[in-house]
Amino acid sequence: MQTSPDRHEYPAHWEADVVLRDGGTARIRPITVDDAERLVSFYEQVSDESKYYRFFAPYPRLSAKDVHRFTHHDFVDRVGLAATVGGEFIATVRYDRIGADGTPASAPADEAEVAFLVQDAHQGRGVASALLEHIGAVARERGIRRFAAEVLPANTKMIKVFTDAGYTQKRSFEDGVVRLEFDLEPTDRSLAVQYAREHRAEARSVQRLLAPGSVAVIGAGRTPGGVGRSVLANIRDAGFTGRLYAVNKALLEEQKDLDGVPAHRSVRDIDGPVDLAVVAVPAEHVPEVVTECGEHGVQGLVVVSAGYAESGTEGRERQRALVRQARTYGMRIIGPNAFGIINTSPRVRLNASLAPETPRPGRIGLFAQSGAIGIALLSRLHRRGGGVTGVTGVSTFVSSGNRADVSGNDVLQYWYEDPDTDVVLMYLESIGNPRKFTRLARRTAAAKPLVVVQGARHGAAPQGHAVRATRLPHTTVSALLRQAGVIRVDTITELVDAGLLLARQPLPAGPRVAILGNSESLGLLTYDACLAEGLRPHPPQDLTTAASAADFHTALSRALADDRCDAVVVTAIPAVGEGSVADAALAGALRSAVAAAPAKPVLVVHVELGGLAEALSAAASTAPQTGADDPPRTRAESPQVTLSPTPPGEPPEDSHLIPAYPAAERAVRALAQAVSYAQWRRDAADPGRVPEYEDIDEKGAATLIGGLLARGQGLTLGPEETCDLLGHYGINVHRALPAPTPDAAAEAARTLGYPVALKATAPHLRHRADLGGVRLDLADEDQLRRSYTELTELFGAPEELRPVVQRMAPRGVDVVVRAVIDPAAGAVLSFGLAGAASQLLGDTAHRLIPVTDKEATSLVRSIRTAPLLFGWRGSAPADTGALEELLLRVSRLVDDHPEVVAVTLEPVVVASHGLSVLGASIRLAPPPARDDLGPRTLPAY
């Protein structure tokens, strides 16, 4: 690629892959002198009308001067970007910096004229909107703050691109031309527009993969067995509603079908479009297949072939080349090394996976990065006896393998508005973009439950996964996910347990639990489990082992009608003797009671009652019952509960399925997760606000930060600079004066006023009062000098101790406030009590910045040692209001100034009235060129 002969090196970081409105992809990159022929070819394919709209006059061809001007840029004052597919231009955009008089200019001029041209065949795909996001980010990076554009009134499409972008705009009309001016500073509306476009594009890209009209399996072997032949059989046997093709270049010329499926030697030989290709050829042959697919117009690939990043360095390079090649043709990839995808919708019926059976249709969306875990999840959801029992089906299933392209974020975009999915279960071994995942998870969780289990929690991500480095421990990431409404579980078993409950039952209104059953012991175990999970159980109601189905129905109906109860756990053990209740009768009784009062969740804890578990998930039917001599029906043959006829193959909307668990602990844990999630949903409806403080001087802080960063790329501020910067945000730090000698200590104390504290600030003693490096409440000079002598005798010379003198603050509870910019997760605010005990226990709470007033309140109360702030054992309550305000001010500082990459306030003494910040440190660094306010892009390869 070109090195600019003018002023700047080629800005490779401007290159990006984007998903367009229709789900296809395009590459955006700077235009260089090497693009002259591409530009001319592109222009020849643009209609005369589009050329007229661009140049305001007939302009049939570009002159040599035009081509030179449009391909020679300095990447500062003159910038051109192109969107490409298959290496050819489909759209261009450029800006030219101008001065106040509208003529070409250089910095510090901060305005530029911008103009677009989109090939007619690609108009309506959202190309111009994507280019506007990227050229806007480039302009901000180069110091341009405002764009101007002149558009003919008839060019309504381009006017709409500008007006819909969400920026603050001015619009005027003169000389027959519409002039638009808009600031490039992102606004809440522009970000909302950007995120909405991102959602529509990425959801559409996944929808094209999961609901194709035609599928080709490339690598379907001529003989039975093998990966490709197995996938072909699975698609055929699932009853795929679209067109299916087998492709194998080794087929004989006269062979026209394979297992009854039309067969071809190449995708190119298929007469008609192919939406999805399943690639099951050796890795070394995949590039040839991708080229054929791209040239035939295939929209997406599922690559089940192995031999990529999971196999080492060479495979990693092969994987990067695969992604780059596929994106060149606008295709998205699931995989490589993928298990496959499944869509149980009767409109699709696609099983493009290695699973020999299509799971039962249902309302659960399932995502697994591991094929083995995907098999386990499908098996557990399908199983009706032992473990988690009963029947709950799958809407769609995606196993992403190495997730080189399509990731959990993309699938979340699809499931958010998918009408066939009510609950999302995800097994993640890595999170490539935690910041985006958290944003999408928060939005998804507000509409439907999202349950996540993370593998590889205590080690590196699998070799096949390219992920950003994060400095945050797993516990912190988990806390941030919970803050976003994610139901975090630790095992696959818990994932399925929670999913079954959430898919079958309503959310509980609170933590109050009624327990009833025919075993006193099992009821007590359930009661204890509820207490351990933080629920509020009522005393168990023992129906005795002689309880009949009618007794269960009466007790459950009474509990569901009780306003003091939010959920019910029914415990059941097999009974022996004449009063024994048949499984079907008991299940019918429970289901009948639930159907009459469906507003509260009901769970069953059973002991060795396989028949009961199946009966709870089967339907009470008005059809003739199976005779004693008839063979038992399978679950697939059992009708679902419904109040009206249900089309075959479609689950009923109101089946009153009751989840059954083999252990009290598992049932109660799932219920506790549902209670927490329901509370999060209620809280999320009113998330609070980020308060404004009149004494915050944002501009003054920005000026100070700019001056400090002019010294270098990154620095830790000194005490005075730290105090100055915090002061701009209304945070006052107690002065600490250095005391290199006893006389200096005495002078510092006279300056500050007694009583004072004497502290050693050496790294091994700082913030460690338990080691004896602090002397408090020194009332006069004699006490100060004696303490100085004691410290030096215990710990060494003053040069090692670095002693300081500080005025005493009112007594209170010592806490620590931190904020950090993590490269993967973004800005995070942390809070905990000071001291070794809290560090040892990891008792720290976290919130994503910016923090709202409600989040600050919950942050203070979410640590285990929070009672110490609220008058524990008769102590005076601390001023938590002042503490919450401090947290909000630190959050504002970091949110307003991305150059502030780390803040630590330690210790902060929270007294009964007010607080005192006794120590502070701040680190600055230049902000990244691209951040959350930047344009949408796919992960770079």
N, C-alpha and C positions, 0 to 999 in steps of 0.2 A: 504494500500500500504506500501511497505517496508520502514523502516528507515535504511539507510546504516550503516553497522557495521564498515565501514572503516573511512571515513573522513567527509563526508558532509551529511546533511539531504536530503531527497528526494526532488528534485527540481520540485515541482508541476507546477511552471510557465512555464516549458518546454512542458507541455501537450498542445496539440492544435488539432483542427479539420481543415482539409484542403479539398479543392475541387480539384479533380484530372482532368486530361485532358479530360476524357469522360463525365464529369459532375457529377460523383458519388463522395462520400465523404469517407475519411478515418481518423482515429485518430492516431496522432503521440504522443508517450510518451516514457519516459525513460524505459529501460529494467531493471528489478530488479530480486532478487533471487527467487521471487515467479513465475517467468516465465519459469522455467526449462522445464516443460511438454509442454508448448506452443512452445518453441524453438525447441524441439525434433520433435513435430508434424509438425511444419513448415518445418523443414529441410527434413523430409521424403517426402514432397510433391514437393520438388525442383528436377528438372531433373538432371541426371548425368552430362550433358554438363554444366549446370549452376554451379554445384558444382566444376567441373573441372576449370572453369573460375575463381571461387573464390579462390581456394586453389592451383591452378597450378598443380594438380595431382588428380588421382581418389580418391575420399573421400566419400565413400558410406554412412557413418553414423558418428555422433558426439560421441566422447568418453565422459566419465564422466568428465574427466579433461577439455575437450573442453566446455562442458555445464557449468561447474563451471566458467571457464574464461569468457565466453560470457554472463553470468548473474550476475557476481559480479563486480561492478564498484564503483569507489570512487567519480564519478561525477565531477572530476576535471582533472586528468591526463588520466583516462580511462572512456569513456562514450559510451554507446550503446543506440540507439533509435530504436523503432519498429513502423511500420505502421500497424494498425490493422483494420479489418472489421469484424463485428460480434464477437468481442472479441478475434479473432484469428490473428496471425501474417500473413501478406502478404509480408513483406519486412523488412530488418534490415540494420542498418548502425552503424559503431563504429569508434571511433578514439582512438589512443594511442599516448600520447605525447612522443616525442623522442628528443634526444640530437643531437649534431653535428655529432656524430659517428653513428647515427642510432639506438642506444640502448635506452631502456626505460629511461625516465627522468622526472623530475618535474620542476616547475617554478624555475628560469625564462626562461627555454627553451620555445621557442615559435613556434615550429613546431610539427606536428602530422601526423601519417599515418592514412589514412582513407580507409575503404573498405565497399562494399555494397553486399547484396544478395537479389534478388527479385524473388518471386515465379513466375514460368513460366506463370501461368494463369493470372497474373496481370502485366506482362511486356507489355510495350507500353501504359500504362495508365498515365505515368508521375509520378509514385511513387518515383523513384530514384531522379528525379529532385527536388521534394518537400522535400525529406529527406536531400538532399544536402543543400538546403536553411536552414533547421532547424539545422542540425549538424554544419553548418558554423556559425550560430548565437550563438549556445552554445559554440563553440570553441572561438569566439571573446570574449564572456562574461568571459571565463576562461583564457584569456590572450594569446591565441594561434593566431598567425598572418598568418600562412602558413600551407597548407595541402600538403602532398605528397601521391601519389597513384601509385602502380605498377599494370599494366594491361597487359594481353596477347594480342598480336596484333590481334588475331581473335575475341576478345571480342569487336567488333566495337560498340555495343549498349552502353556499359559503357564508352568507350572512348568518344563517342558523348555526353553523359551526362556531362562529365567534360569540354569538349571543348566548348559546347554550353552555358555554365553557364555564360560566359561573364567576368570572372575574368582574371587578368593579369597572364599569364602562361609561363612556360618553359617546353619543351618537349625533352626527350632524349630516346635513344634506346641502350640497352646493355644486353648481355646474354639472348637474345630472349625475353626481356620484355620491354614494353613501360613504362617509368617513367614520370609521370606528376607532376609538382610542380606549385602551384598557390597561390597567395596572397588572403587572405580573406577580405581585405579591399574592400568595395563595390565601384564599378566604375559606370560611367554613362552607360556603356554597360551592366553590370550585373544587374543594376536596370531596364534598358529597357527590358532585357530578362525576369526578374521576373514579371514586370507589364504585358508583353505580355502573359506570361503563365497564370497569374491570369485572364486576360481578356478572353482568350480562354476557360479556365476551367469554370469560372462563367457564361459566355454566354452560354456555352453548357449545364450547369446544368439547366438554365432557359428554354432553347430550349426544353429540354426533358419534362419539365412540360407543355409548351404551345403547343407542337406538338406531343402528344403521339400517338402511334399506337393502343393502347387499353386502355380503362378506365373502372374501376369498381366503382360503387357508393355503398358504404357500409353504411347501415342504411336506405335503401329505404323501406319505410313502406309498409305493405300489403294492406292498404287501402289508397285511394286518400287523398292528403293533407300531410302536414309535410314537413320538410326541405329536407330530403333525396329523397322523392318521387318527390318533385318539381324539384330538380336538375336533377334527372334522366329524367324527362319529358323534361326539357329544352335542355339537351344534345341530346335526341332523336329528338325533334322537329327542332333543328338547322341543322339536317342532318349530324351529325358527320360521318366522312369518315372512321373511324377506327372501331374496335370491341368494343361493349358496353355490360357491364354486370351489373346486379343488385345483391346485396348481402345483405341478412338478415338472421341471425341465427334463427329467429322465423318462417321462411317459413316452410310450410308443406313438408314432404318428396316427395310427388307426384307433388308439384308445380314446374314447369320447366321454367316458364316465368312470367314476370311482365310487363304489358302494352306492350306486344310484345317483351320485351327484355329478353334474356336468364337470368335466375335467379338461384342463388346458395346460400347455407347456409353459406359458408365460402369461402374466397379467395383461400384457399387450394384446393377447389373442382373445380376450373376453370382449364380446360384443355388448357393450353397455357399461354404465358407470359402476365402480366399486367404491363403496363408502368406507369399508374397514378391511384391512388385511391383517390376518394373524400370521406372523412370521415364525416358522419353526425349521429354519435351515441352520447349518453350522455358521458360527460367527463370521468366518472368513468370507462367506458368500452373501452375507446380509447387505453390504453396500450395493451390490449389483441388484438385489431385490428392491432396495429402497429407491434406486434410480428408476427402475421399471414402474414402481408404484407412483412415484412422483410425476413421471411423464404421462401416466394414465389418468391422473387426477384423483388418486386415492386420498381420502380426507384424513385418515388416522391409521396408526399401526399398534398392534399388540405384539410385542416381541417376547416370545417365550424362550428364545435361544439364550443359552448361557455362554460364558467365556468373556465376560466384560469386567467391570471394575471389581467384581467380587473375586477375580482371579489374580489381581496384582496390578503392577504399574502398566504393563503392556495392555492389559484389558481395560484399564482406566482410560488410556489414550484412545482405544478403540471405541469406548462408550462416548467420549466427547465427540469423536468424529461422526458417530451415528446420529447424535442429537443435532449437530450442525448440519449434517446432510438432510435430515428429515425436515428441519425448519426451513431450509432453503426452498423446499417445495410447499411450504405452508402446512405441513402435517404435524400432528402431535403424536407422542409416543407414550404408551403404557409399557413399562419395563425399562431395559431388557431384564432377562431372568425372571419374567413375570409368571405367575400361576394362571392368570387370565381374568376375565370379567364375566359377570352373569347379570341378566336382567329378566326377572320372572314376570314382568307385565304381560298380560295376554295379548297385547298389541305387538309384542316383540318376541318373547320366549327365546332369549339368546343365552346359550351356555358355551361361550368361547373360552373355555377353561379346561384344566385337566381333571376337574371334578366329574366322576362318571355319572353322577345323578344331579339333576337340577334341584336345588332346594325348593321347599314348598313356598308358594307365594305368600307374602306377608308385608309388614310395615316397617321392617328394620333395614336400614342401610348399613352395610358392613364394609369396612376398609381394613386391609392388612398389608403391611409392607413385606411380610414373610409368607411364602407359600405354605410352609408347614403349619404356621399358626392359622392361616386362612382355612386349611383343611380341618384343623381342630375346632375352629369356631363354627364352621358349617356343620360339622358332625354333632357338636353339642347342641346347637339350635335345632337340629333335626331329630336328635334322640328323644324318645318319649319315656324311657324307663331308666331309673338310676340317675344319679347326679341331679342336674336341674331338669325337671320333667315337664311334660306338657308340650303343646305345639304353638310355636310362633314362627312365622315364615320371614323370608328375606325379600325385600323389594329389589335391591341391586347390590352387587358384590364386586369389589375391585381389589385385586392383589397387584400391587405396583412393582414388586421386585426391587430393582435398584433405584426406582423412582427417579430416573435420569431427567424426565420431563414432567409428566403429569404426577402431581403429588397430592397429599391429603388436603392441601389448601384448595386445589382445583375441584376436588370432589365435594368438599364442603360448600363451595359456591353452587354446585349443582343441587345438592341435597337441600339447601336452604329453602328453595321454592318448589322442590319436587313434591307434587301432591300425593305420590305413592309412598312417601317415607315419613314416618312419624318419630322415629328414634334413630340416632346415629351411634354406631359402635365402631371404635377405631383402635387398632393395635399399631403403635408407632415405635419404631426403633430409633428414629431420629426426627428432628423437626428442623427442616432446612431454613425456614424463615419464621422464627418464633414470634417476631413482632407482628407479622401479617397473620399468622395462625391465631394469635390471641385476639386480634381485631375481628377476624371472621368467626372465631368460636363464640365471642361475646354476642355477635349478631345472631348466629344460629341458635345458641342456647336460649335466647329470648323468645324463640319460636318453637323449638323442639329440643328434647333432651339430647345432650352430646356426652357420651361416656368414653373415656380414654384410658388405656393402659399403656405404659411406656416400657419397652424392653431396653436393654443396654443402659440401664440407669446408672450403673456404677463403673462404666468403662467407656471406651471409644465406640463411636457409631460403627455399624458394619462397613466392611471395606467398600462395598458397592455404593455407599451413600456419600455424596458430596454435601457437606454441611458447613455453615459458618461456625467459627470458633466462638465459644461463650465462656466468660469468666464466672458465670453464676453457677453455684452448686445446684444439683438436681432438686433439692428441697425448695430452693427459691423459685426455680422454674415451675415446680408443681404448685406452689402457692400462687403464682401469677396466673396459672391456668385456672385454678379454683376461683380466683377473683373474676375471671372472665366467664364464669358460669359452667366451666367444664366439670363434669363429675369424674374425679380422678380415682381410679382403683388400682390395685397392685397386682392382680393376677387375672388370667383369662377366665377363671371360674367366677370371680367377682364381676368381671365385665358382662358375662352372660347372665348372671343373677340379676344385676341391675337392669340390664336390657329387657329381660322378660317381664319384670315388674312394670317398667315404664311403658312398655309396649301394650300391656294388657289393662292397666289400672289407672284411675285418675290420680293426680297429684294430691298428697295430703295437705290439709289446711293448717296443720300444726303438728307438734310432737307427741300429742296425747294418744296412747295406744291401749285398746282393749284386748285382753287375752282370754280366750275361752277354749275349752277342749275336754277330752275324756281322760286326760292323764295329769294328775297333780304335779308329778315330777317334771314332766315336759313343760308344763305351764310355768313352773318356777325357773327352769332353765331359760325360758323365753323372757321372763321378767328380768332376770339378772342380765341377760344380753342387752335388753332395752336400756337398762341403767348404764351399762358399760358404753353404749353408743350415744349417750346423751339424750335419750328419749325419756318421756314421762309416762311410764306404764301404769295402768290401773292394776289393782290386785287381781291375779288370775282367777277366772271363774271355772271351777271344776265341775263338769257335768257328770262325772263318774264314768266308769267303764261300761255301765249299763245304759248309757245315753243312746237314744234312738235317733234316726235321721230327723224326725220331727223335733226332738229336743235341740239338735244342732240348729235347725232352721229357726226355731223360736229364739234361741240365745243370740244367734247372729243378727236376726232382724231387730232385736232389742238393742244390741250394741250399735248397729248402724243408725238407729233412730236417736241415739243418745247424743245431745249437743256437746257433751263433755268429752266426746271421743272423736279423734281425727282419722284413725285407721284401726283395723282389726287384724289380729293374728290368731288363726284357728290352729290348734294343735290336735293331732289325731294319731292314735295308735290302734293296731288291730285288737279287736275284742274277741274273746273266746266264750262260747256258750250260746244259749238260746237267744240272748239279747244282742248277738253280734249284728252289726249293721253292714250290709253289703256295700262294696265300694261304689257301685253305680247309684244306689239309693242315697248315700251320704253326699256324693258329688251333686246329685240332682237337688238335694235339699239346700246345699250351700249356694249353688248357682241360682236357684229360685230366689233366695233371700237377697243375693247381690243384684239380681235383675230388678227387684222391687225398690232398691235403694242404691243406685249406681254411683253416687257422688263421692263415696269414700273408698280407698283402696283396701282390699282384703288379700291376705296371704295365708297359705296353708303350710304348716310344718308337719310332715308325715314321717312315719318310721316304717320302712319296709312295706309300703303300700303302693306297689307299682300300678295296680289296677286303679287305685284312687287317683293317682296322678294323671293317668290317661283319661279317666272319666271326667275329671275336672276340666280338661281341655276339649272333651268331646261334647257333642250337642245333645240336649234333651230334644227328642224329635217326636213329631206326631205320626211318623211313618211306622208301619208294623215292625215290632221288635223281632230281633233275630231269635229263632227257636233254639231250644236247648241242643238240638242235634245239628244245627247249622254251624259251619265253621266261623270262628270269630273274624270280625271285619278288621282290616288294617285301619290305621288312622286316616290314611288318604281316602278310605271309603266311608268314613264316619261323617255325617252331615254336621255343619256348624250351626250354632244357635242363631236364629235370626227371626225377626218378626214378619218378614216378607220374603218371597222367593229370591234366591241369590243366583246369578248366572254361574254356570259351571266354571270352576277354576278361579273364581274371584272370592276373596275372603269377605265375610259379612262385615258391615260397619259396626254392629252391636252384638258381639259374640259373648260378652261377659266371661271371658276366659280368666280363670283364677290361677295365678302362678303357685306352684307347689315346690317346696324345698325339703331336702332330706335332713337338714340340721337347723336348729333354732338360730344359731349364730349367723348362718348365711342369709336366712330370711330377714333377720333384724338388721343386719348390715345393709342389705339392699334397701330396706325401708328407711333407715337413717339417711342414706344417700338421697333418696327421694325427698325426704323432709328438708334436707339442706338445700337441695336444688329448688324446691318449691319456694323456700324463703328467699333464695337468690332472685327468683323470678319476680317476687313481690317487691323486693328492694330495687331491682333493675328498672321497674316501672317508674321510679322516681330516684334517679341516681344522684341527685343533688347538683350543686353548682360550684364552679371555681370562683371564689369570691374576689372582688376587686378591693385593693387597699389604697387609700388616697396618698399614703406616704411612700409608696413604691416609686422610685425614680428609674424607670426602665432605660430611658435615653442616657442618663448619667452613668448607669452601669455599663451600657454598651460602649460609651466613649472610653471608660476606664479599661474595659476588657480589650478594646482595640489597641490602646496604647501599650498595655502589658504584652499582648501577643506580638507586637512589633519587635520585641526583643528576640523572639525565637519561635520555633514550632510548637513547643509545649513546655510548660513550667509549673512548678509548685510555688504558690504565692507565699511571700513572707508574712509575718504577723500583721504588720501595718496595712499591707495591701489587702489581706484577707478581711480585716476589720472594715476597711473602706468599702470593699465590694459588698459585704453583707449589710453594711449600714445603708446602702442604697435600697435595700429591701426591708428596712425596718428591723433588722436583726442586730442587736447590740451585744458585743463580746466584751467581757470583763478584761481589762488590760492586765497583762502579765509582764512584769519588768524583769530583765535579766539580772542575776545576782552572782557575778563571777567571784566576788569576795564578800567577807562578812560586812565590810563597810558599805559595799554597794547594796547589799541586802538591806542594811539599816536605812540607807538613803531612799531606797525604793519604798520601804514601809512608811517613811515619813511623807513621801509624795502621795501615796495611796491612802494613808490613814489606817490606824489600827482599829480592830484586830485584822491580822493578815494570815495567809497560808504560805508555807514554804514548800515548794515542790521540786522534785528531781524530774527533768524532762528527757533524760537519756532514753534511747529507744527501748532498752530492756526494763526500764522502770516506769515509763510514761503510762498513765492510766492504770497503774497497778498499786493502788493504795494498800492492798493486802501484803505487799512486799516491804512496806515500811518506808517508802520513798516520799511520804507526804506528812507534813506537820501542820495541824489546824489550830485555829483560835489562839494564835500567838498575840498576847495582849500588849506587850511592850518590847522594847529593844533587848532587854536582858533575855527574855524567853526566845526571841528570834536568834540571838547569837548562840545560845546554848543549843538550840535545835540545829543550827547550821553546823556546829561542831560535831554533833551526834551523827548527822548525815554523812559528813566527810569521813568520819572515823569508821562508819559502817560500810560505806559503798565506794570510797575512793575520793580522789582529788576533784575539785570543782569542775575542772575541764572535762572529766568523765561524766559527772552528774548533770551538768548544765542546769543548775538551780535557777528558779524564778520565784518572784514574790508576787502574790495576788491578794487583793482585798477579799476578805471573807464574804461569802454570799449567804443568804438565809438558808437554814437547814431544810432539806427536802429529800426527794427521791432522785437518785442519779440515773439519767437515761442517756441513750446514744441515738443520734439522728444521722443517717447517711443517705446520700443520693449518688448514683453512679450511672454513666452512660455505657451500657453493654453493647458491643458491636452486633449482637444477634437479637437480644430482647428489647433494646431501646433503653429509655430512661426509667430507672427504678428507684423508688423511695423506700428506705428501710428504717425500722424503729425497734428498739428493745431496751431493756434495763442495762445499765452499766455494770461491769463486774465480771469476774471469772466464771461465776456460777451460770450466768445467762449464756456466756460464750460456750461453756462446756455443754450445756443442754441444747444449744442451737435455738434458743428462745427468741427468735427475731421474726418480725412480721414485715411483709412487703406489699407495695402497691405500685402500679404503673403510673407514671407521671403523664399528664397533669392529674392531680388528686383533687377530688371534690370535697366539699365540707362533710358530706356523709361518709365518704371513704376515710377521711382523717379521723372521724369519730370511731369508726369500726377498727381502724388500724391500731389506735391506742388500746382498744379493748380485746384485741385478738391474740395477744401474747399470753402465755400460761401464767406469768407472774404479774398480770395486770391488777389483781387484787391489792397489791402493794400501793397502787396509786389511788385506791378508793377506800382508804381507812381500814386496812386489814388489822385485825386484833386490836382495835381501839386507837390506832395511830390517826393523825390528822390527815384527811383526804388532801391529795395534791390538786393543784389548779390545772385540771385537764383541759379546760377551755384555752388557757394560755399555751399549753403544749400543742393542742390541735392547730392553733393559729401559727405557731412556729413551723409545724409540718407543712402547712399550706404555703407559707412564705418561701420555704426552701423549694417546694415543688414549683412555685412560680419562677423562682430564679433560674432553675435548670430548664424549665420549659421555655422561658423567654430567651435564653442564651445558650444555644447548643454548644458554644465554646466551653462552657462550664461542664467538664467531664467527670468531676468527682468533688463531693462536698462531704466533710465529716465534722459534726459538732459533738465533741466529747470532752468532758462530761457536760450535760445540761442538768442543772439542779432545779427540779420542779418543786417549789415550795407551796404552802397553803394559799398564798396569793402571789402570783407571778412566777417567773423563772429566771434563771441566770445561766447564760452560755459562758462556760469557763474555758473552753478550748475549741479551736476551729482550724480547719485546713481546707484549702481549695486548690484544685489542679485545673489548668486551662489547656486547651489544645485547639487548633484550627478545626472548624466544623467540616464534616465530610462533604465532598462535592455533590453527592446524591444522598438524600435522606428520605424520610417518610413523606415529605412534601414534594418529592421528585416524581417524575412520570412513571406510569406502570410499565413494568418490564418482566420478562421471564427470567429465571435464574441464568446467569451467564455460563457459557461453556467455551 
